[in-house]
Amino acid sequence: MRLSQQGCLRPASLGQLDPKDVELVQAVCPGIHLEHDPYADASHPIWGPIKRVRTGQATDAQIRREGSSGGVVSALAVYLLESRQVDFVAQIAVAAGDPLANEVQMSRTRADVLRAAGSRYAPAAPLARLEEYLSTGQRFALVGKPCDIAAIRNLARVDSRIGRQVPFLLSFMCAGVPSIKGTHALLDALGVERSRLQSFRYRGDGWPGMARAVSLDGQVAEMDYAKSWGTILNRHLQFRCKICPDGTGEFADVVCADAWYGKDGYPDFEERDGRSLVLTRTAVGESLVQEAVRAGAIVVSDLAITEIDRMQPYQLNRKQVVLGRLLATRLRRGWAPRYRRLGLVKASLGARPLVWLRNAIGTFKRAEGEAP
Ligand SMILES: Cc1cc2nc3c(=O)[nH]c(=O)nc-3n(C[C@H](O)[C@H](O)[C@H](O)COP(=O)(O)OP(=O)(O)OC[C@H]3O[C@@H](n4cnc5c(N)ncnc54)[C@H](O)[C@@H]3O)c2cc1C
């Protein structure tokens, strides 16, 4: 995976691919193809397959604080390691020696998981070392964006090692991945020189926590989440994310998100103790959460599914309009990803027709100019 000119990670071919490899890529790449199994349980048109909806947080105060929201993803990862259900967790962390780069890490201890906690709003490829990880013969949990998890589910259809060795798939809701240029713009706004950076985090250390850059001379520059995500990073989303039907991790066992409290009908980003939204999507995910609660790794409360609409208005809106965006992309580019059984027609019925149409027209205008 290499950074493109646009600042997004793209696969680079190291040699000539034979037709069978190309066929495999077409079947597995979530940028091309996403579908639920035909025999899957009935799924909510907006929020996907759901066993149970909860809010919760890590009971370990440090994990809760370091985590992006309530630290539940990290707490589940630590629980899986400490209960020896997996040998390691494959997850994204800051790269050694470059505070702006992300790399996949093999976490074997609580300290490793803590090092990886927190969202990194920049290109990251958790599957980059998948073959190496599978060749260990060990069992591992994978933490990834919804598209990373969908790719693994696609691969599991043709590679039986996934079912045997990757028993837990953890994800988080994703509004899209900003190109690395978003991070550069954020640092420019903070007045921090990239070459003089000692460390950088996007959020965490509180909820939502600050974007925080520390320069080599120890100077600290900070920006709150509403400004860093809402006015800078979200302007740099790649086109594919705008036509993504799966911002909510429909293929994961457990998916977490921010369980924002509301103010005047909108999420309120005032600093608080962290709280995650926790959706279990499979029997595996549901029993993992129940076990983690029994073991005292997380605490949870049930939540009505309708409450997610208020916590995640962006995800609600995108699922409702994505069919329009997709059709517009197909019309303009002559090609669009194939999505099946994702409830997009039903989801569209919930959208206001004018909003749906405006989104389709906007995408039609933009689809030509933007890189895929
Ligand atoms: C690009 C992006 C977009 C997001 N959009 C939304 C959204 O629309 N709504 C919402 O509620 N939440 C969104 N989040 C997720 C949110 O910020 C929290 O990660 C989520 O609430 C889980 O919190 P936690 O405290 O349980 O996770 P933590 O315990 O902090 O664990 C986070 C995990 O995510 C992994 N991770 C971090 N960055 C990446 C990355 N770029 N790629 C792959 N893995 C990564 C880490 O390795 C870690 O295991 C987004 C996160 C990212 C990275």
The ligand as an SDF file (V2000), in Angstrom:
LIG
                    3D

 53 58  0  0  0  0  0  0  0  0999 V2000
  -11.2520    7.5500    9.9680 C   0  0  0  0  0  0  0  0  0  0  0  0
  -12.1840    7.4260   11.1490 C   0  0  0  0  0  0  0  0  0  0  0  0
  -13.5090    7.8810   11.0420 C   0  0  0  0  0  0  0  0  0  0  0  0
  -14.3930    7.7380   12.1360 C   0  0  0  0  0  0  0  0  0  0  0  0
  -15.7070    8.1380   12.0100 N   0  0  0  0  0  0  0  0  0  0  0  0
  -16.5620    7.9720   13.0510 C   0  0  0  0  0  0  0  0  0  0  0  0
  -17.9600    8.3150   12.9540 C   0  0  0  0  0  0  0  0  0  0  0  0
  -18.4440    8.7360   11.9090 O   0  0  0  0  0  0  0  0  0  0  0  0
  -18.7520    8.1440   14.0480 N   0  0  0  0  0  0  0  0  0  0  0  0
  -18.2340    7.6450   15.2080 C   0  0  0  0  0  0  0  0  0  0  0  0
  -18.9730    7.5520   16.1870 O   0  0  0  0  0  0  0  0  0  0  0  0
  -16.9640    7.2620   15.3070 N   0  0  0  0  0  0  0  0  0  0  0  0
  -16.1160    7.4260   14.2700 C   0  0  0  0  0  0  0  0  0  0  0  0
  -14.8120    7.0330   14.4010 N   0  0  0  0  0  0  0  0  0  0  0  0
  -14.4600    6.1560   15.5130 C   0  0  0  0  0  0  0  0  0  0  0  0
  -14.3520    6.8070   16.8310 C   0  0  0  0  0  0  0  0  0  0  0  0
  -13.4360    7.8650   16.7160 O   0  0  0  0  0  0  0  0  0  0  0  0
  -13.8440    5.7780   17.8440 C   0  0  0  0  0  0  0  0  0  0  0  0
  -12.7710    5.0910   17.3280 O   0  0  0  0  0  0  0  0  0  0  0  0
  -14.8670    4.7880   18.2290 C   0  0  0  0  0  0  0  0  0  0  0  0
  -15.8950    5.4690   18.8940 O   0  0  0  0  0  0  0  0  0  0  0  0
  -14.2840    3.6850   19.0980 C   0  0  0  0  0  0  0  0  0  0  0  0
  -13.8590    4.2550   20.2720 O   0  0  0  0  0  0  0  0  0  0  0  0
  -13.1400    3.4070   21.3890 P   0  0  0  0  0  0  0  0  0  0  0  0
  -12.7900    4.3570   22.4960 O   0  0  0  0  0  0  0  0  0  0  0  0
  -13.9320    2.1980   21.6860 O   0  0  0  0  0  0  0  0  0  0  0  0
  -11.8370    2.9830   20.5840 O   0  0  0  0  0  0  0  0  0  0  0  0
  -10.3330    2.8530   21.0800 P   0  0  0  0  0  0  0  0  0  0  0  0
  -10.2890    2.0090   22.2880 O   0  0  0  0  0  0  0  0  0  0  0  0
   -9.7000    4.1980   21.0770 O   0  0  0  0  0  0  0  0  0  0  0  0
   -9.7420    1.9990   19.8660 O   0  0  0  0  0  0  0  0  0  0  0  0
   -9.6480    2.5490   18.5930 C   0  0  0  0  0  0  0  0  0  0  0  0
   -9.1040    1.4780   17.6990 C   0  0  0  0  0  0  0  0  0  0  0  0
   -9.1400    1.9510   16.3550 O   0  0  0  0  0  0  0  0  0  0  0  0
   -7.9260    1.6210   15.7140 C   0  0  0  0  0  0  0  0  0  0  0  0
   -7.6930    2.6600   14.7080 N   0  0  0  0  0  0  0  0  0  0  0  0
   -7.4740    3.9750   14.9200 C   0  0  0  0  0  0  0  0  0  0  0  0
   -7.3570    4.6380   13.7610 N   0  0  0  0  0  0  0  0  0  0  0  0
   -7.5070    3.7160   12.7880 C   0  0  0  0  0  0  0  0  0  0  0  0
   -7.5050    3.7840   11.3710 C   0  0  0  0  0  0  0  0  0  0  0  0
   -7.3210    4.9290   10.7110 N   0  0  0  0  0  0  0  0  0  0  0  0
   -7.7090    2.6260   10.6680 N   0  0  0  0  0  0  0  0  0  0  0  0
   -7.8950    1.4520   11.3130 C   0  0  0  0  0  0  0  0  0  0  0  0
   -7.9160    1.3420   12.6650 N   0  0  0  0  0  0  0  0  0  0  0  0
   -7.7300    2.4660   13.3970 C   0  0  0  0  0  0  0  0  0  0  0  0
   -6.8690    1.6060   16.7970 C   0  0  0  0  0  0  0  0  0  0  0  0
   -5.8410    0.7190   16.4660 O   0  0  0  0  0  0  0  0  0  0  0  0
   -7.6700    1.0840   17.9930 C   0  0  0  0  0  0  0  0  0  0  0  0
   -7.6020   -0.3030   18.0650 O   0  0  0  0  0  0  0  0  0  0  0  0
  -13.9220    7.1670   13.3300 C   0  0  0  0  0  0  0  0  0  0  0  0
  -12.5850    6.7310   13.4340 C   0  0  0  0  0  0  0  0  0  0  0  0
  -11.7240    6.8610   12.3590 C   0  0  0  0  0  0  0  0  0  0  0  0
  -10.3010    6.3600   12.4860 C   0  0  0  0  0  0  0  0  0  0  0  0
  1  2  1  0
  2  3  1  0
  2 52  2  0
  3  4  2  0
  4  5  1  0
  4 50  1  0
  5  6  2  0
  6  7  1  0
  6 13  1  0
  7  8  2  0
  7  9  1  0
  9 10  1  0
 10 11  2  0
 10 12  1  0
 12 13  2  0
 13 14  1  0
 14 15  1  0
 14 50  1  0
 15 16  1  0
 16 17  1  0
 16 18  1  0
 18 19  1  0
 18 20  1  0
 20 21  1  0
 20 22  1  0
 22 23  1  0
 23 24  1  0
 24 25  2  0
 24 26  1  0
 24 27  1  0
 27 28  1  0
 28 29  2  0
 28 30  1  0
 28 31  1  0
 31 32  1  0
 32 33  1  0
 33 34  1  0
 33 48  1  0
 34 35  1  0
 35 36  1  0
 35 46  1  0
 36 37  1  0
 36 45  1  0
 37 38  2  0
 38 39  1  0
 39 40  1  0
 39 45  2  0
 40 41  1  0
 40 42  2  0
 42 43  1  0
 43 44  2  0
 44 45  1  0
 46 47  1  0
 46 48  1  0
 48 49  1  0
 50 51  2  0
 51 52  1  0
 52 53  1  0
M  END
$$$$
